Amino acid sequence: MANYWLTQHLDTRYGNQSGEVALCNLAYGTRVLADEESFKRLAPYKTPRPLGDDPWLERALDANLLVSEQPHDPPNCVARLVAALQSYSGAQGSPLELLDAAEQRYRQQSMPRPFAGPLEKAGPLLRRPERLVDFAFDHTRAFLTHDQQPEQGLDLDLVEIFSHRPAMKLRYEQQYCTPHTTQRRVAKMREALKPGARVLVLGDDDLVSLALVQASSDYQVDVLELDPDLVAFLKEKGGERLTVLEHNLRHGVPDSMRAAYDLVTTDPPYAANGMRFFLQCAADSLKPGPDSRLFLSTFPGLIENPEKLWTDLQELGLHIERRHDHFSRYIYNNGYRVEHLAALRGLGSPLHPTQELLGFPFLYAHFFECSLQR
Ligand SMILES: C[S@@+](CC[C@H](N)C(=O)[O-])C[C@H]1O[C@@H](n2cnc3c(N)ncnc32)[C@H](O)[C@@H]1O
């Protein structure tokens, strides 16, 4: 008899009626409506076990909330991608082989032309559209390589906490990562943390602080965050174990928090200016010394000024010790997808396979572990 467990791509979205939540498999784009009871029904599947005799669990299985070792159909986006890559490249083979063949042809024949109009009318994407092509192939390859095999061990309690978080606000440049990403970040950070360590989270829409205090009582965790709704939520859920201050990092870190932390973590804005002041705050709040660590989540290929990231890190004395590529996953929402497709189409790239290349479900970011060399 087959065993089933929770997909690592589980997340929640609000349904139309109040009190309702949709539980989703983000990689498949499938969902079922759920209530408080649903989390209880799913809880046993934190570890693999046979499917119980329960029609709701059957629906959860149909929506890919539960997965197994058994062969399964790929998400629709992969089926569409494979067909488009075959027809474009004329090649046969695995999805990754088709992607390689199509990339070679695309770079020879289908590259977008740089924007020819007045520069003030073009954002960074139109001025350097080759970055969008790099991104499309890189993220498609990441999805095919890392996100098709079911993994075990998702923390369902974290998913439930995530289901209550306040709405995402673009004015604070928020972009939520998946619950599994937060869980993995915390696991990675704990490898570097000693009992009694002080941790600072700079901006926490990814709820890293909650996952950290939930995982262990060994650390003292503080958060600086601008969004008042998020501050209230973190205070409510984190209780006494978490210190959360509403604070604008543009003003730097408060004096009492300078040179005070063993580990700082942040997922800074992608605009060049925001990136710089978040990194400055990180460097200022770390204890001087070789053991202090910054865990930084970002994707250089999508930030406004990738070259400046490397010089900023150097100027601030932040040295990359390790990097974990394509570590963080965020929903690639349709707003961005349409913007990216329109930019590439407008500059001469063909509809197919560009559209299918932009069909992957996640935006990725790397996770950099940096020491402070000053
Ligand atoms: C900057 S956002 C994440 C951005 C994301 N990596 C992106 O650009 O796609 C991370 C967190 O920082 C918070 N934040 C944004 N601006 C801030 C500021 N000036 N001071 C403090 N927190 C801020 C947001 O509310 C959010 O919780």
The ligand as a Gaussian input file, in Angstrom:
#p B3LYP/6-31G(d) Opt

LIG

0 1
 C       11.917000      44.510000       1.588000
 S       10.756000      43.249000       1.772000
 C       11.247000      41.918000       0.716000
 C       11.562000      42.319000      -0.624000
 C       11.720000      41.204000      -1.579000
 N       12.947000      40.491000      -1.471000
 C       11.589000      41.763000      -2.976000
 O       12.041000      42.854000      -3.246000
 O       11.012000      41.088000      -3.773000
 C       11.216000      42.521000       3.327000
 C       10.564000      43.124000       4.529000
 O       11.105000      44.441000       4.759000
 C       10.070000      45.274000       5.229000
 N       10.474000      46.642000       4.907000
 C       10.413000      47.280000       3.720000
 N       10.927000      48.516000       3.815000
 C       11.352000      48.661000       5.098000
 C       11.987000      49.720000       5.832000
 N       12.277000      50.877000       5.243000
 N       12.271000      49.514000       7.134000
 C       11.953000      48.340000       7.735000
 N       11.374000      47.303000       7.103000
 C       11.065000      47.463000       5.816000
 C        8.841000      44.787000       4.484000
 O        7.638000      45.171000       5.141000
 C        9.069000      43.293000       4.477000
 O        8.521000      42.717000       5.622000

